[in-house]
Amino acid sequence: MKLDLSELMSGRASSIRFDYTFDPEHVDLECAALPSDVTIPENGIRVTGDAVDSLGFLKFRAHVSVAYLTQCARCLDEIKEEFDFDMERMILTAPAEEKNHVNADGEWDGVLDDTLTVNEGRLIPDADIIEEISLGLPPFALCSPDCPGLCPKCGKRRADGDCGCRDEKFVNPKFAVLKSLLKDGEESERG
């Protein structure tokens, strides 16, 4: 969404409030990609906040709420998750000079790129919001903390009931030779 900051920049207003929703599929700017197992429905991202003039410095402050669909990491069922976060950025009214943040030794100089730039009196924060979402999403989700997952042998959901594979201990095929050693050890203990 394009936020009009012309009144804030001219000094006619000390803050501008905003409240909008958007779909990451319709962001025209280049931005970080969301994980492949995450789907955000249309208007699944809600952004509320303000842009303020703080002693001559412009700030973008927002609270972002995200509703998304993903898969359980154990049983692969689709689940609906939500998360929210706050973000704050400095607003630059003139384009900053492009600078490489790697010093002569090839090390990062510690400068963070936590700024947004106004273009023709308008601010478009959506790409930065999507980047924050992709960084803030949990690495995996579970449908319940005690989800039993899938049977490693037949692939059936364990929550649906016994598949019959549990009686036989599953052994990774890479360790099949070790299984034969276990059988030999059991026979020698009996005999």
C-alpha positions, -999 to +999 in steps of 0.1 A: +000+000+000+012+035-008+010+057+023+008+094+015+033+113+038+032+147+021+014+163+051+039+148+075+068+159+055+055+195+050+049+199+088+011+202+085+007+170+106+028+155+134+016+119+127-004+099+102-023+068+112-029+039+090-048+006+091-048-017+061-047-053+049-028-067+020-020-099+001+017-107-004+009-120-039+001-084-050+033-067-038+050-052-069+084-046-052+112-072-049+112-087-015+121-118+005+102-150-004+080-167+021+088-204+029+073-227+004+050-245+029+034-212+040+003-198+023-011-164+033-047-160+022-060-128+005-058-099+029-041-122+055-017-095+066-031-066+087-009-035+094-019-008+119+003+020+131+015+055+124+042+075+108+054+103+131+077+133+131+099+129+162+122+159+166+127+162+129+132+125+123+104+105+106+095+071+120+073+043+107+058+023+136+035-006+129+019-036+145+015-065+120-009-095+124-005-124+100-029-153+095-014-181+074-018-218+065+010-243+069+015-280+074+021-299+106+058-309+107+049-344+120+016-355+103+015-330+074-021-319+082-029-284+071-032-260+101-041-224+105-016-203+125-014-167+135+014-145+147+020-108+152+049-085+157+058-048+160+083-031+137+099+003+136+118+019+108+134+053+102+120+071+071+144+087+047+129+115+027+158+115+001+173+084-014+204+073+005+236+068-013+241+032-021+268+018+002+284-016+004+283-027+040+313-050+036+347-036+047+380-042+030+386-074+050+353-089+037+335-085+070+301-069+075+304-034+091+274-039+114+251-014+097+215-025+097+192-015+068+163-005+090+151+024+069+123+031+044+126+057+017+098+081+006+094+083-031+074+113-044+057+118-010+046+082-008+059+053+014+055+016+004+064-005+034+050-039+022+082-054+010+099-048+044+068-062+062+070-094+041+107-097+048+100-094+086+073-120+082+096-145+065+123-139+092+098-142+120+079-173+110+086-203+133+108-230+116+080-256+120+045-259+133+026-287+150-011-294+150-008-303+187+023-306+210+018-343+213+011-351+176+023-387+170+031-380+133+033-406+106+043-442+106+078-443+092+071-476+075+037-472+058+032-435+061-003-437+077-012-411+103-007-425+137-035-404+151-060-424+129-052-456+148-029-485+148-015-494+113+000-527+124+035-516+118+042-508+154+045-545+163+076-548+141+103-524+151+113-501+123+149-502+114+164-477+090+176-497+059+210-482+063+213-501+096+200-534+084+234-551+090+232-540+126+198-556+129+213-589+120+239-585+147+211-579+172+195-611+162+228-630+165+234-615+200+198-625+212+204-661+199+237-664+217+221-652+250+194-679+247+217-707+238 
